[in-house]
Amino acid sequence: MKRYRHLLIMVVPAIGLLAWGASRLAPVRAADEPGKQPQTSEGKSDSKTNQASKFWTTAVPPKPLSASVKKGLDWLVEHQLAGGGWGEGEESLQMRQSGNDHESLRDKPNVADTCIAALALLRSGSTPREGLYRDAIAKAVRFVQSQVETSDGESLSVTPVRGTRVQQKLGPNIDTFLASMLLAEVKARMPDEGSDKAVELALAKVVRKIERHQKEDGSFDGQGWAPILAQAMCGKGINRARQAGVNVPETVLARAENGAKQDFYAFSPRMAGGKGRGVADSSTSSGRGSGMAMGSMSAAAGVELYSRAASVGVLQDSVNTSKVVAKNLEAKLANSRDIKERESAKKKLAEIADTERVHDEARASVIARLSDKQFVAGFGSNGGEEFLSYMNLAESLVVKGGDEWKRWDSEMTANLERVQNSDGSWSGHHCITGRNFCTSTALLVLLADRTPIPAGVKK
């Protein structure tokens, strides 16, 4: 396989000219010392954190936080609003002149930007209870929780804020889907039992909203420019909620998983046996996806990177969930005296094996494309959609590990550090250009080695 020697160029075209300045979920290791037991603010080991470490781990030993990452995290905290949320922040000049007046939303807190920023802070090793960024995370969670609590019980929305850039590009439901991710990752990690309970109730409400509005194919009403990326956040969020002990219905998880499979089949009709959404062979396509599927590609704004990264991201989290379930099923298959129970376990294990196979194929197909500069460039220049796609890819590659992960991580790190603004932020060059979202997603790419996965996923 070709080395990704062109990655630094392909991710940000003309980099020198375009760069803007050159139950209990949490990472179980301390921020700066991988392998060390996390400490409370007083320096004492937290018993709940110890308990959580039995269930959660990371795919690889996390690297110490780099100076670039620390600078980005500090920038995020400095730009947190008084109420605990984040707004869109500063957009590129191009977007400000596009005829859409978003100045009123620059410093208006919204759920999506707040969730993605809080997730980046969580990756540092801090939680709402402990660590350098504990206060900022706790304030962010309280803001998101309050928005969910005051939302109606029927609609999919969790916020009255409308028309944000992230909603326009990823769809009006992105706030709900990112809320599911954040609340799942802080479940049972809040400073006190009362706030723990509040988070649990808010997360359950979000899951109910998703269940009520999810379609058979795993999609939702309400389209943005690239809603497939929002659906990926939904798939990841509901799986992490299940991993955190939330009662997510099997049908909800299955629809998200099958939707991700079909999105992959769209690029591999031979593997799908003709059952995919019907497209030309992806080996003849690149960049904005000429000749691609009308289904997944239209939801991905015609950008192959978005569609492939979305399907791989969801399938990885689905596999993570399934591997935990598989242990119980294997025990039933081996020990149960009930024939029907054994047959049911056997059938479910076969389904899990199939999902693992599809995910392995999907990830391998992406790895094979990483030397294609058009593919990795996405829409053609860095935007929040590219950073979110890189996060999806990184969170799957890190579980696989090996040389592919090491090359991706090394070269992506070098690139992102090169284009980081001097103040510690990152900027987008198209579509989602707000510094808050772009900084948060760039950090999530750099901190992918700290993504929490259930213990037992890595053997």
LUMROLO-447427 format. One record per residue (C-alpha): residue number from 1; x negated, z negated, y. Coordinates in steps of 0.1 Angstrom, whole numbers. Example, Ala and Ser with C-alpha at 12.3 -4.5 7.8 and 13.67 -1.06 7.14 Angstrom:
<rs>
+-----+-------+-------+-------+
! num !     u !     w !     v !
+-----+-------+-------+-------+
!   1 !  -123 !   -78 !   -45 !
!   2 !  -137 !   -71 !   -11 !
+-----+-------+-------+-------+
</rs>
This chain:
<rs>
+-----+-------+-------+-------+
! num !     u !     w !     v !
+-----+-------+-------+-------+
!   1 !     0 !     0 !     0 !
!   2 !   -13 !     9 !    35 !
!   3 !   -24 !   -20 !    56 !
!   4 !    -4 !   -25 !    87 !
!   5 !   -32 !   -15 !   110 !
!   6 !    -9 !     1 !   136 !
!   7 !    14 !   -29 !   139 !
!   8 !    -1 !   -42 !   172 !
!   9 !     6 !    -8 !   188 !
!  10 !    40 !    -1 !   172 !
!  11 !    57 !   -34 !   181 !
!  12 !    52 !   -30 !   218 !
!  13 !    45 !     6 !   228 !
!  14 !    19 !    10 !   256 !
!  15 !    14 !   -27 !   253 !
!  16 !   -10 !   -30 !   283 !
!  17 !    16 !   -14 !   306 !
!  18 !    48 !   -29 !   293 !
!  19 !    39 !   -65 !   286 !
!  20 !    54 !   -89 !   311 !
!  21 !    23 !  -111 !   315 !
!  22 !    -4 !   -96 !   294 !
!  23 !   224 !  -337 !    31 !
!  24 !   196 !  -332 !    62 !
!  25 !   179 !  -303 !    74 !
!  26 !   146 !  -302 !    93 !
!  27 !   111 !  -292 !    87 !
!  28 !    97 !  -320 !    66 !
!  29 !    62 !  -320 !    80 !
!  30 !    49 !  -334 !   112 !
!  31 !    45 !  -309 !   141 !
!  32 !     7 !  -307 !   143 !
!  33 !    -5 !  -321 !   109 !
!  34 !    10 !  -302 !    80 !
!  35 !    15 !  -324 !    50 !
!  36 !    17 !  -356 !    70 !
!  37 !    49 !  -376 !    68 !
!  38 !    69 !  -372 !   101 !
!  39 !    70 !  -403 !   123 !
!  40 !    96 !  -418 !   146 !
!  41 !    89 !  -421 !   183 !
!  42 !    75 !  -456 !   176 !
!  43 !    52 !  -442 !   150 !
!  44 !    70 !  -456 !   120 !
!  45 !    81 !  -435 !    90 !
!  46 !   118 !  -427 !    91 !
!  47 !   136 !  -435 !    59 !
!  48 !   162 !  -408 !    64 !
!  49 !   134 !  -383 !    70 !
!  50 !   117 !  -395 !    38 !
!  51 !   150 !  -390 !    19 !
!  52 !   154 !  -355 !    34 !
!  53 !   120 !  -345 !    23 !
!  54 !   132 !  -348 !   -13 !
!  55 !   156 !  -319 !    -7 !
!  56 !   138 !  -297 !    19 !
!  57 !   104 !  -281 !    21 !
!  58 !    86 !  -251 !    36 !
!  59 !    75 !  -220 !    17 !
!  60 !    39 !  -224 !    27 !
!  61 !    19 !  -252 !    43 !
!  62 !    27 !  -249 !    80 !
!  63 !    -1 !  -241 !   104 !
!  64 !    -9 !  -264 !   133 !
!  65 !     9 !  -254 !   164 !
!  66 !   -12 !  -230 !   184 !
!  67 !   -18 !  -233 !   221 !
!  68 !     4 !  -202 !   227 !
!  69 !    33 !  -218 !   207 !
!  70 !    30 !  -251 !   225 !
!  71 !    31 !  -233 !   259 !
!  72 !    62 !  -214 !   249 !
!  73 !    79 !  -246 !   237 !
!  74 !    71 !  -264 !   269 !
!  75 !    84 !  -235 !   289 !
!  76 !   117 !  -237 !   271 !
!  77 !   120 !  -274 !   277 !
!  78 !   112 !  -269 !   314 !
!  79 !   141 !  -244 !   317 !
!  80 !   167 !  -265 !   299 !
!  81 !   197 !  -272 !   322 !
!  82 !   208 !  -306 !   332 !
!  83 !   238 !  -306 !   308 !
!  84 !   216 !  -299 !   278 !
!  85 !   222 !  -261 !   275 !
!  86 !   204 !  -230 !   284 !
!  87 !   217 !  -199 !   302 !
!  88 !   205 !  -164 !   300 !
!  89 !   176 !  -170 !   323 !
!  90 !   158 !  -143 !   341 !
!  91 !   165 !  -107 !   330 !
!  92 !   143 !   -76 !   334 !
!  93 !   146 !   -57 !   366 !
!  94 !   160 !   -27 !   346 !
!  95 !   189 !   -48 !   333 !
!  96 !   195 !   -64 !   367 !
!  97 !   198 !   -28 !   381 !
!  98 !   220 !   -15 !   353 !
!  99 !   252 !   -21 !   372 !
! 100 !   261 !   -54 !   353 !
! 101 !   259 !   -84 !   375 !
! 102 !   247 !  -113 !   354 !
! 103 !   233 !  -135 !   381 !
! 104 !   263 !  -158 !   378 !
! 105 !   253 !  -163 !   341 !
! 106 !   216 !  -169 !   347 !
! 107 !   219 !  -206 !   349 !
! 108 !   253 !  -211 !   333 !
! 109 !   248 !  -228 !   299 !
! 110 !   261 !  -209 !   269 !
! 111 !   262 !  -217 !   232 !
! 112 !   242 !  -188 !   218 !
! 113 !   211 !  -192 !   241 !
! 114 !   213 !  -230 !   236 !
! 115 !   213 !  -227 !   198 !
! 116 !   184 !  -203 !   196 !
! 117 !   163 !  -224 !   220 !
! 118 !   171 !  -256 !   200 !
! 119 !   162 !  -239 !   167 !
! 120 !   128 !  -229 !   182 !
! 121 !   122 !  -266 !   192 !
! 122 !   132 !  -277 !   157 !
! 123 !   106 !  -255 !   142 !
! 124 !    79 !  -275 !   160 !
! 125 !    86 !  -304 !   137 !
! 126 !   108 !  -324 !   161 !
! 127 !   143 !  -334 !   153 !
! 128 !   171 !  -350 !   175 !
! 129 !   157 !  -383 !   164 !
! 130 !   119 !  -379 !   164 !
! 131 !    91 !  -359 !   178 !
! 132 !    79 !  -346 !   211 !
! 133 !   110 !  -325 !   218 !
! 134 !   136 !  -350 !   203 !
! 135 !   154 !  -356 !   237 !
! 136 !   157 !  -319 !   245 !
! 137 !   170 !  -311 !   210 !
! 138 !   195 !  -340 !   211 !
! 139 !   208 !  -329 !   245 !
! 140 !   212 !  -293 !   233 !
! 141 !   231 !  -304 !   201 !
! 142 !   254 !  -325 !   222 !
! 143 !   262 !  -296 !   244 !
! 144 !   269 !  -273 !   215 !
! 145 !   289 !  -300 !   197 !
! 146 !   311 !  -306 !   228 !
! 147 !   318 !  -268 !   231 !
! 148 !   329 !  -267 !   195 !
! 149 !   350 !  -298 !   198 !
! 150 !   369 !  -285 !   228 !
! 151 !   375 !  -250 !   213 !
! 152 !   409 !  -242 !   198 !
! 153 !   414 !  -245 !   161 !
! 154 !   426 !  -209 !   155 !
! 155 !   402 !  -184 !   171 !
! 156 !   367 !  -176 !   160 !
! 157 !   353 !  -185 !   194 !
! 158 !   336 !  -218 !   201 !
! 159 !   331 !  -214 !   239 !
! 160 !   350 !  -204 !   270 !
! 161 !   320 !  -186 !   284 !
! 162 !   325 !  -148 !   282 !
! 163 !   305 !  -117 !   290 !
! 164 !   269 !  -130 !   283 !
! 165 !   243 !  -104 !   276 !
! 166 !   238 !  -117 !   241 !
! 167 !   276 !  -114 !   235 !
! 168 !   276 !   -79 !   249 !
! 169 !   248 !   -68 !   226 !
! 170 !   255 !   -88 !   194 !
! 171 !   292 !   -93 !   197 !
! 172 !   315 !  -121 !   210 !
! 173 !   311 !  -142 !   179 !
! 174 !   273 !  -147 !   181 !
! 175 !   278 !  -181 !   197 !
! 176 !   299 !  -193 !   166 !
! 177 !   273 !  -180 !   141 !
! 178 !   243 !  -195 !   159 !
! 179 !   262 !  -228 !   161 !
! 180 !   266 !  -228 !   124 !
! 181 !   228 !  -224 !   120 !
! 182 !   219 !  -251 !   145 !
! 183 !   245 !  -277 !   134 !
! 184 !   235 !  -272 !    97 !
! 185 !   198 !  -278 !   105 !
! 186 !   205 !  -310 !   124 !
! 187 !   230 !  -324 !   100 !
! 188 !   222 !  -361 !    93 !
! 189 !   192 !  -358 !   117 !
! 190 !   209 !  -372 !   149 !
! 191 !   197 !  -405 !   166 !
! 192 !   227 !  -426 !   153 !
! 193 !   255 !  -426 !   128 !
! 194 !   281 !  -417 !   154 !
! 195 !   264 !  -386 !   166 !
! 196 !   257 !  -377 !   129 !
! 197 !   294 !  -378 !   122 !
! 198 !   302 !  -358 !   153 !
! 199 !   278 !  -330 !   142 !
! 200 !   293 !  -331 !   107 !
! 201 !   328 !  -326 !   121 !
! 202 !   318 !  -299 !   145 !
! 203 !   300 !  -280 !   117 !
! 204 !   330 !  -283 !    94 !
! 205 !   352 !  -268 !   122 !
! 206 !   328 !  -239 !   127 !
! 207 !   329 !  -232 !    90 !
! 208 !   367 !  -232 !    90 !
! 209 !   367 !  -207 !   119 !
! 210 !   344 !  -184 !   100 !
! 211 !   364 !  -187 !    68 !
! 212 !   397 !  -179 !    87 !
! 213 !   383 !  -147 !   104 !
! 214 !   359 !  -133 !    79 !
! 215 !   369 !   -99 !    64 !
! 216 !   366 !   -89 !    28 !
! 217 !   334 !   -70 !    35 !
! 218 !   318 !  -100 !    53 !
! 219 !   323 !   -85 !    88 !
! 220 !   344 !   -98 !   117 !
! 221 !   365 !   -83 !   145 !
! 222 !   348 !   -80 !   179 !
! 223 !   319 !   -55 !   182 !
! 224 !   288 !   -56 !   203 !
! 225 !   260 !   -31 !   205 !
! 226 !   244 !   -43 !   172 !
! 227 !   268 !   -67 !   155 !
! 228 !   250 !   -65 !   122 !
! 229 !   225 !   -89 !   137 !
! 230 !   253 !  -114 !   145 !
! 231 !   266 !  -110 !   109 !
! 232 !   231 !  -119 !    97 !
! 233 !   231 !  -151 !   117 !
! 234 !   265 !  -159 !   101 !
! 235 !   252 !  -153 !    66 !
! 236 !   222 !  -175 !    72 !
! 237 !   243 !  -202 !    90 !
! 238 !   269 !  -206 !    62 !
! 239 !   242 !  -207 !    35 !
! 240 !   222 !  -233 !    54 !
! 241 !   254 !  -253 !    58 !
! 242 !   260 !  -252 !    21 !
! 243 !   224 !  -262 !    15 !
! 244 !   229 !  -291 !    38 !
! 245 !   259 !  -303 !    17 !
! 246 !   288 !  -287 !    36 !
! 247 !   318 !  -275 !    15 !
! 248 !   315 !  -238 !    23 !
! 249 !   340 !  -219 !     1 !
! 250 !   324 !  -196 !   -25 !
! 251 !   344 !  -167 !   -13 !
! 252 !   329 !  -170 !    22 !
! 253 !   294 !  -170 !     8 !
! 254 !   301 !  -142 !   -16 !
! 255 !   315 !  -119 !    11 !
! 256 !   285 !  -124 !    33 !
! 257 !   262 !  -118 !     3 !
! 258 !   280 !   -87 !    -9 !
! 259 !   281 !   -73 !    27 !
! 260 !   243 !   -77 !    28 !
! 261 !   239 !   -60 !    -5 !
! 262 !   261 !   -30 !     6 !
! 263 !   240 !   -27 !    38 !
! 264 !   209 !   -24 !    16 !
! 265 !   227 !     0 !    -8 !
! 266 !   234 !    22 !    22 !
! 267 !   197 !    30 !    22 !
! 268 !   193 !    32 !   -16 !
! 269 !   223 !    52 !   -30 !
! 270 !   205 !    58 !   -63 !
! 271 !   202 !    20 !   -69 !
! 272 !   238 !    15 !   -59 !
! 273 !   249 !    40 !   -85 !
! 274 !   269 !    59 !   -59 !
! 275 !   288 !    27 !   -48 !
! 276 !   270 !    22 !   -15 !
! 277 !   283 !    33 !    18 !
! 278 !   267 !    67 !    13 !
! 279 !   236 !    79 !    32 !
! 280 !   206 !   101 !    29 !
! 281 !   174 !    87 !    13 !
! 282 !   158 !    64 !    38 !
! 283 !   123 !    78 !    31 !
! 284 !   132 !   107 !    53 !
! 285 !   144 !    86 !    82 !
! 286 !   128 !    63 !   108 !
! 287 !   132 !    48 !   142 !
! 288 !   168 !    51 !   153 !
! 289 !   180 !    61 !   119 !
! 290 !   188 !    98 !   119 !
! 291 !   207 !   107 !    88 !
! 292 !   216 !    71 !    81 !
! 293 !   248 !    55 !    70 !
! 294 !   278 !    55 !    92 !
! 295 !   286 !    20 !    80 !
! 296 !   256 !    -3 !    84 !
! 297 !   239 !    20 !   109 !
! 298 !   267 !    21 !   133 !
! 299 !   268 !   -17 !   133 !
! 300 !   230 !   -17 !   138 !
! 301 !   232 !     6 !   169 !
! 302 !   216 !    33 !   148 !
! 303 !   184 !    13 !   145 !
! 304 !   171 !    10 !   109 !
! 305 !   150 !   -21 !   116 !
! 306 !   181 !   -41 !   126 !
! 307 !   200 !   -31 !    95 !
! 308 !   172 !   -37 !    70 !
! 309 !   161 !   -69 !    85 !
! 310 !   197 !   -82 !    86 !
! 311 !   203 !   -75 !    50 !
! 312 !   170 !   -90 !    39 !
! 313 !   176 !  -121 !    60 !
! 314 !   210 !  -129 !    46 !
! 315 !   199 !  -122 !    10 !
! 316 !   170 !  -145 !    13 !
! 317 !   192 !  -174 !    24 !
! 318 !   217 !  -165 !    -3 !
! 319 !   189 !  -166 !   -29 !
! 320 !   178 !  -200 !   -15 !
! 321 !   213 !  -214 !   -20 !
! 322 !   217 !  -199 !   -55 !
! 323 !   184 !  -213 !   -68 !
! 324 !   197 !  -248 !   -62 !
! 325 !   230 !  -240 !   -79 !
! 326 !   212 !  -223 !  -108 !
! 327 !   196 !  -255 !  -120 !
! 328 !   230 !  -271 !  -126 !
! 329 !   243 !  -239 !  -142 !
! 330 !   213 !  -237 !  -166 !
! 331 !   219 !  -273 !  -176 !
! 332 !   256 !  -265 !  -184 !
! 333 !   246 !  -234 !  -203 !
! 334 !   222 !  -254 !  -224 !
! 335 !   241 !  -286 !  -229 !
! 336 !   279 !  -281 !  -224 !
! 337 !   301 !  -282 !  -255 !
! 338 !   328 !  -264 !  -237 !
! 339 !   327 !  -227 !  -246 !
! 340 !   345 !  -216 !  -214 !
! 341 !   322 !  -236 !  -193 !
! 342 !   291 !  -221 !  -209 !
! 343 !   305 !  -186 !  -205 !
! 344 !   313 !  -193 !  -168 !
! 345 !   278 !  -206 !  -163 !
! 346 !   263 !  -175 !  -180 !
! 347 !   283 !  -152 !  -159 !
! 348 !   274 !  -169 !  -127 !
! 349 !   237 !  -170 !  -136 !
! 350 !   239 !  -132 !  -142 !
! 351 !   253 !  -128 !  -107 !
! 352 !   226 !  -149 !   -92 !
! 353 !   199 !  -129 !  -111 !
! 354 !   215 !   -97 !   -97 !
! 355 !   213 !  -110 !   -62 !
! 356 !   177 !  -119 !   -66 !
! 357 !   170 !   -84 !   -80 !
! 358 !   187 !   -68 !   -50 !
! 359 !   168 !   -90 !   -26 !
! 360 !   135 !   -83 !   -42 !
! 361 !   143 !   -45 !   -39 !
! 362 !   154 !   -49 !    -3 !
! 363 !   123 !   -69 !     7 !
! 364 !   100 !   -44 !   -12 !
! 365 !   116 !   -15 !     7 !
! 366 !   109 !   -32 !    40 !
! 367 !    73 !   -40 !    31 !
! 368 !    69 !    -3 !    23 !
! 369 !    81 !     6 !    58 !
! 370 !    59 !   -18 !    78 !
! 371 !    32 !     8 !    82 !
! 372 !    57 !    31 !   100 !
! 373 !    53 !    24 !   137 !
! 374 !    87 !    40 !   145 !
! 375 !   104 !    17 !   121 !
! 376 !    88 !   -15 !   133 !
! 377 !    93 !    -5 !   170 !
! 378 !   130 !    -7 !   165 !
! 379 !   148 !     7 !   195 !
! 380 !   114 !    17 !   209 !
! 381 !   103 !   -13 !   228 !
! 382 !   106 !   -51 !   226 !
! 383 !   140 !   -67 !   232 !
! 384 !   157 !   -97 !   218 !
! 385 !   171 !   -76 !   190 !
! 386 !   136 !   -68 !   178 !
! 387 !   125 !  -104 !   179 !
! 388 !   155 !  -115 !   160 !
! 389 !   149 !   -88 !   134 !
! 390 !   112 !   -99 !   131 !
! 391 !   125 !  -134 !   125 !
! 392 !   147 !  -122 !    96 !
! 393 !   118 !  -103 !    81 !
! 394 !    94 !  -132 !    85 !
! 395 !   117 !  -157 !    69 !
! 396 !   119 !  -136 !    38 !
! 397 !    82 !  -126 !    37 !
! 398 !    70 !  -162 !    40 !
! 399 !    90 !  -172 !     8 !
! 400 !    73 !  -143 !   -11 !
! 401 !    39 !  -153 !     3 !
! 402 !     8 !  -134 !    -7 !
! 403 !   -11 !  -107 !    11 !
! 404 !    20 !   -91 !    27 !
! 405 !    30 !  -123 !    44 !
! 406 !    -5 !  -131 !    55 !
! 407 !   -10 !   -96 !    71 !
! 408 !    24 !   -97 !    87 !
! 409 !    19 !  -132 !   101 !
! 410 !   -16 !  -125 !   114 !
! 411 !    -8 !   -92 !   131 !
! 412 !    25 !  -103 !   145 !
! 413 !     9 !  -134 !   159 !
! 414 !   -18 !  -114 !   175 !
! 415 !     7 !   -91 !   191 !
! 416 !    31 !  -117 !   203 !
! 417 !     3 !  -138 !   218 !
! 418 !   -10 !  -107 !   236 !
! 419 !    24 !  -100 !   253 !
! 420 !    32 !  -136 !   261 !
! 421 !    37 !  -141 !   299 !
! 422 !    12 !  -163 !   316 !
! 423 !    38 !  -190 !   321 !
! 424 !    44 !  -193 !   284 !
! 425 !    76 !  -172 !   281 !
! 426 !    84 !  -138 !   266 !
! 427 !   104 !  -110 !   282 !
! 428 !   124 !   -82 !   267 !
! 429 !   122 !   -46 !   278 !
! 430 !   157 !   -34 !   268 !
! 431 !   192 !   -48 !   260 !
! 432 !   187 !   -85 !   255 !
! 433 !   159 !   -91 !   280 !
! 434 !   167 !  -127 !   291 !
! 435 !   136 !  -148 !   289 !
! 436 !   154 !  -178 !   273 !
! 437 !   165 !  -157 !   243 !
! 438 !   134 !  -137 !   240 !
! 439 !   111 !  -167 !   243 !
! 440 !   131 !  -186 !   216 !
! 441 !   132 !  -157 !   191 !
! 442 !    95 !  -149 !   197 !
! 443 !    87 !  -185 !   188 !
! 444 !   109 !  -184 !   157 !
! 445 !    88 !  -155 !   145 !
! 446 !    56 !  -174 !   152 !
! 447 !    70 !  -205 !   135 !
! 448 !    85 !  -188 !   105 !
! 449 !    61 !  -207 !    82 !
! 450 !    81 !  -238 !    92 !
! 451 !   115 !  -225 !    82 !
! 452 !   132 !  -251 !    61 !
! 453 !   141 !  -241 !    25 !
! 454 !   156 !  -262 !    -3 !
! 455 !   131 !  -279 !   -25 !
! 456 !   128 !  -259 !   -57 !
! 457 !   130 !  -225 !   -42 !
! 458 !    93 !  -221 !   -44 !
! 459 !    79 !  -229 !   -79 !
+-----+-------+-------+-------+
</rs>
